[in-house]
């Protein structure tokens, strides 16, 4: 009887332990530990223990990263995504404390960064970004694992990179924004090396959304990002094997970014347009006719937008670039755009819409563009 009573009394204890060690609770506890260590480091009385707190923050990130990696290996999608989101939350918690941390905090031992050079270690210390850099480096490890077998992991990392980059904009941390951009570039490179075009599409989408936020913060920076979109789009084109279609996505993302920038009235809009009108420069229309066509269609969509705004100065730039085409070919492309009646694509896609759709109320501007800039002066175009 006594034994049964003892077992019965143990039941609440085991229930408590089981609840405590659930993955969700363990991840939350790790996040709280990281936050507590960084908080303690803001107190002058604790400066003597800064190395200890640095190690605790670094270890917390590593533990969450290990959880994500193990979850991916075991095919546990929910736990992997939960761990990836936890890294984001740990960084956001840290950013709220960052301004209160002493200068010594930002000089961290290289032992927490196995695999990076002393030069890169010096950089992340000098720029006060060692915590953020460690989070990005760890997310890249998860990315490399996810790209093999868990597409949602790739999407989550791209999404969280954007959120962290936007947080950098909010607190006016130029270095953090720069790291977000550089890691977006690194993720595209990793996806390119893995010949994973789906991953590239999804990364570009989150990268585009981050760029929209950059327009309101540092418009000049967006010219740099436009250059990166073009650079990696051309890398995909050169690699081929189906990856060349990523350049089509680049064209439509840059078109949408240009329209967003135009509505924001950024001062460098002409530079952005000149950059956009180079997308097709390296595409051989005979080797990759669909890619070339999709790029030109994006440029015609932009001409439609500019005509609706009555901006003939910028329209001249578009029309000048199109002089390399025949009127016959341009008319074929015009008819393709006019013939698309449904914004939804015929298949379900991650983006959820047809890139080539022009609102019915806007199509008249496409026709007007053709009448004024092409059909009225056919001699300017190729015979």
Residue pairs with C-beta under 8 A, 6 or more apart in sequence:
19 25
23 67
23 79
23 82
24 82
26 67
27 64
27 67
27 82
27 83
27 86
28 86
30 60
30 63
30 64
30 86
31 60
31 64
31 86
31 89
31 90
31 93
33 56
33 60
34 56
34 57
34 60
34 61
34 90
34 93
34 94
35 90
35 93
35 94
35 97
37 52
37 53
37 56
37 57
37 60
38 53
38 57
38 93
38 94
38 97
38 101
38 131
39 97
40 46
40 49
40 53
41 47
41 49
41 50
41 53
41 54
41 101
41 102
41 105
42 97
42 100
42 101
42 102
44 102
46 53
47 102
47 104
50 102
50 104
50 105
51 109
53 105
54 105
54 108
54 109
54 112
55 112
57 94
57 131
58 108
58 112
58 134
60 90
61 87
61 90
61 131
61 134
61 135
61 138
62 138
64 83
64 86
64 87
64 90
64 138
65 83
65 87
65 138
65 139
65 141
65 142
67 79
67 83
68 79
68 80
68 83
68 84
68 87
68 142
68 145
68 153
69 141
69 142
69 145
71 77
71 79
71 80
71 83
72 80
72 142
72 145
72 146
72 149
72 150
72 153
73 145
75 149
75 150
77 150
77 152
77 153
80 142
80 146
80 150
80 152
80 153
81 152
81 153
81 156
83 142
84 139
84 142
84 153
84 156
84 157
84 160
85 156
85 160
87 135
87 138
87 139
87 160
88 135
88 160
88 163
88 164
90 135
91 131
91 132
91 135
91 164
91 167
92 163
92 164
92 167
94 131
94 132
95 167
95 171
95 173
95 176
98 128
98 171
106 125
106 128
106 130
107 125
108 125
108 130
110 116
110 118
110 121
112 130
112 134
113 120
113 121
113 124
113 130
113 134
113 137
116 137
124 130
124 133
127 175
128 175
129 175
129 176
129 179
132 164
132 176
132 179
133 179
135 164
136 161
136 164
136 179
136 180
136 183
139 157
139 160
139 161
139 183
140 183
140 186
140 187
140 190
142 153
142 157
143 153
143 154
143 157
143 187
143 190
144 190
145 153
146 152
146 153
146 154
146 157
147 153
147 154
147 190
147 191
147 194
147 196
147 199
148 194
151 198
151 199
151 202
154 187
154 191
154 196
154 199
154 202
154 203
155 202
157 187
158 184
158 187
158 202
158 203
158 205
158 206
158 207
159 206
161 180
161 183
161 184
161 187
161 206
161 210
162 180
162 206
162 207
162 209
162 210
164 176
164 180
165 176
165 177
165 180
165 181
165 184
165 210
165 213
166 210
166 213
167 173
167 176
168 174
168 175
168 176
168 177
168 179
168 180
169 177
169 213
169 214
169 216
169 217
172 217
174 218
177 214
177 217
177 218
177 221
180 210
181 210
181 224
181 225
181 228
184 203
184 206
184 207
184 210
184 228
185 228
185 232
187 199
187 203
188 200
188 203
188 204
188 207
188 232
189 232
189 235
191 197
191 199
191 200
191 203
192 200
192 232
192 235
192 236
192 239
192 243
195 239
195 241
195 242
195 243
197 236
197 242
197 243
197 245
197 246
198 350
200 232
200 236
200 243
200 246
200 249
201 246
201 249
201 350
201 351
202 350
204 229
204 246
204 249
204 250
204 253
205 253
205 350
205 351
207 225
207 229
207 253
208 253
208 256
208 257
211 222
211 225
211 257
212 257
212 260
214 221
214 222
214 225
215 222
215 257
215 260
215 261
215 264
215 266
216 264
219 261
219 266
219 267
219 268
220 268
222 257
222 261
222 266
222 268
222 272
223 268
223 271
223 272
223 275
226 254
226 257
226 272
226 275
226 276
227 275
229 250
229 253
229 254
230 250
230 254
230 275
230 278
230 279
232 246
232 250
233 246
233 247
233 249
233 250
233 251
233 279
234 247
234 282
236 243
236 244
236 245
236 246
236 247
237 243
237 244
237 246
237 247
237 282
237 283
237 288
237 291
244 288
244 291
245 290
245 291
245 294
247 279
247 283
247 291
247 295
248 290
248 291
248 294
248 295
248 298
248 355
249 355
250 279
251 276
251 279
251 280
251 294
251 295
251 298
251 299
252 294
252 298
252 355
254 275
254 276
254 279
254 298
255 276
255 298
255 299
255 301
255 302
257 272
258 269
258 272
258 273
258 276
258 302
259 302
259 305
261 269
261 272
262 269
262 305
262 306
262 309
262 311
266 272
269 314
270 314
270 317
273 302
273 314
273 317
273 318
274 317
276 299
276 302
277 299
277 317
277 318
277 321
279 295
279 298
279 299
280 292
280 295
280 296
280 299
283 291
283 292
283 295
284 292
285 292
285 293
293 333
293 336
294 355
294 356
296 322
296 325
296 333
297 333
297 336
297 337
297 356
298 355
299 318
299 321
299 322
300 322
300 330
300 333
300 334
300 337
300 366
300 369
301 337
301 356
301 358
301 366
302 318
303 315
303 318
303 319
303 322
303 366
303 369
303 373
304 337
304 358
304 362
304 363
304 365
304 366
304 369
305 362
305 365
306 314
306 315
306 318
307 315
307 365
307 366
307 368
307 369
307 372
308 362
308 365
315 369
315 373
319 373
319 374
322 330
322 373
322 374
322 381
323 380
323 381
323 382
324 382
325 381
325 382
326 381
326 382
326 383
327 374
327 375
327 378
327 381
330 370
330 374
330 381
331 370
334 366
334 367
334 370
336 356
337 356
337 358
337 363
337 366
338 358
338 363
338 366
338 367
340 354
340 356
340 357
340 358
341 360
342 354
342 357
343 353
343 354
343 357
343 359
344 352
344 353
344 354
345 352
345 353
345 354
358 366
374 381
